[in-house]
Amino acid sequence: MAERSHVWMPFTHMQSAPPPLLVHRGRGALLELDDGRELVDCISSWWVTLHGHGEPAIAQAIAAQADELEQVIAAGFTHAPGEELAAALVRRLPGPLDRVFYSDNGSTAVEVALKVAVQHWRNRGHSGRTRFIAFSGAYHGDTFGAMSVGARSRFTQAFGDLLFAVDFVDYPSTCREDAGVEEREARSLEQLRLLLEAGAESYAAVIVEPLVQGAGGMRVCREQFLRALQELVREYGLLTIYDEVLVAFGRCGALFACQKAGTEPDIVCLAKGLTGGFLPLAVTACTDQVYASFMGEMPEATLFHGHSYTANPLGCAAALASLDLLEARWDEVERIEAHHRAALTALADEPALTRARLCGTIAAVDLCLDEGGGGQLLAAELRRRFLERGYLLRPLGSTVYMVPPYCIQPEQLDGAYHCIREVAAALAAP
Ligand SMILES: Cc1ncc(COP(=O)(O)O)c(C=O)c1O
């Protein structure tokens, strides 16, 4: 690597950050560093690597597509992988989610969802429906719309004045052996009902991370809550947007969170695992009913949104190959969930750990430690200790979580849990 890197890293205090680790190869759950070390990637490199690094079936699908058509303008043109992927997703998504809009990443999938929701109402003559209801602790991405519907935090602090106003309702997060969850769910629904009673006609949609709030701390909510939420939102005639950027494609233990919860959102955002972690691609899927609002005679009915790489054929080919693999290897998802369940049960006797939670292949636990410095210092120290032991884990404050690639081996998972226990106990020791 060059003496001085010119790369500006994301979410990184460049003044104090240690130099980045140079990765030269990824295979399965392992990242091979230039200095010869190997790391077990327990977080799928920001939750994207679905099957494993270097998965040959996806690499080959991309290579074959590159040989045919690498890219074409998406307005006025289409191509086989784009059409096939849209049809494959529509076949698998529950309810009438029939239309697929492509973009590039989770944030853009959310931006598109917000714009579609607002314009849906406008095209129907309700131009006053421009507000959103979101959840405390939410994270939907780093573009301005996505930041606006996310929790206000140090991530958004510098841009506070530029974010549009959103009403927030408590996310009724739960964990194992949580006696108070029903009460918290009822409180959240009551907060929502009060907002809707006061002015349902000013809202375009409710946006939620279903089943798991990711960056907010791997906070899990129950399927029952999502069903009650849907009922209430329907009663007042708003749209529901599911941000499934993290939870889809087996992460939550089902192909989609809406499928697992038995709910039918109007708009669903997908990204991250969509291409198996190979290429940036995102989808905003919506119902025919929402789509129909954009069918008016007037040109103003158009959804004026698009990106240079919209529906990139390489990304679509990767996503098709990834979907095939996922369905062929679904038992891996179940194996990982069972492994997490047993490991979290075993960790219950560790006094330094608390609030274990599990949703499909996502497992999390909190350290009983003073977070100090808003959690940054603790998270950085934890990260350093995990790396030292050969595990890529990236805690969120005092929350340590795993979102592993599905090829991860039982002994690698055991090693990661052992490492978490060891580090937590060492840090908690007086
Ligand atoms: C639920 C959710 N939505 C949206 C995003 C933003 O996705 P991206 O980083 O691809 O823009 C994330 C990223 O972590 C996410 O977890």
The ligand as a MOL file (V3000), in Angstrom:
LIG
                    3D

  0  0  0     0  0            999 V3000
M  V30 BEGIN CTAB
M  V30 COUNTS 16 16 0 0 0
M  V30 BEGIN ATOM
M  V30 1 C -32.0360 -0.8500 7.4940 0
M  V30 2 C -31.0710 -0.0810 6.6420 0
M  V30 3 N -31.5340 0.7550 5.7130 0
M  V30 4 C -30.7190 1.4420 4.8990 0
M  V30 5 C -29.3520 1.3380 5.0250 0
M  V30 6 C -28.4470 2.1190 4.1160 0
M  V30 7 O -27.8610 1.2550 3.2010 0
M  V30 8 P -26.5460 1.6700 2.3860 0
M  V30 9 O -25.4370 1.6970 3.3810 0
M  V30 10 O -26.4090 0.6040 1.3680 0
M  V30 11 O -26.8270 3.0160 1.7960 0
M  V30 12 C -28.8230 0.4880 5.9800 0
M  V30 13 C -27.3670 0.3450 6.1430 0
M  V30 14 O -26.8730 -0.1470 7.0940 0
M  V30 15 C -29.7030 -0.2510 6.8090 0
M  V30 16 O -29.2540 -1.0990 7.7470 0
M  V30 END ATOM
M  V30 BEGIN BOND
M  V30 1 1 1 2
M  V30 2 1 2 3
M  V30 3 2 2 15
M  V30 4 2 3 4
M  V30 5 1 4 5
M  V30 6 1 5 6
M  V30 7 2 5 12
M  V30 8 1 6 7
M  V30 9 1 7 8
M  V30 10 2 8 9
M  V30 11 1 8 10
M  V30 12 1 8 11
M  V30 13 1 12 13
M  V30 14 1 12 15
M  V30 15 2 13 14
M  V30 16 1 15 16
M  V30 END BOND
M  V30 END CTAB
M  END
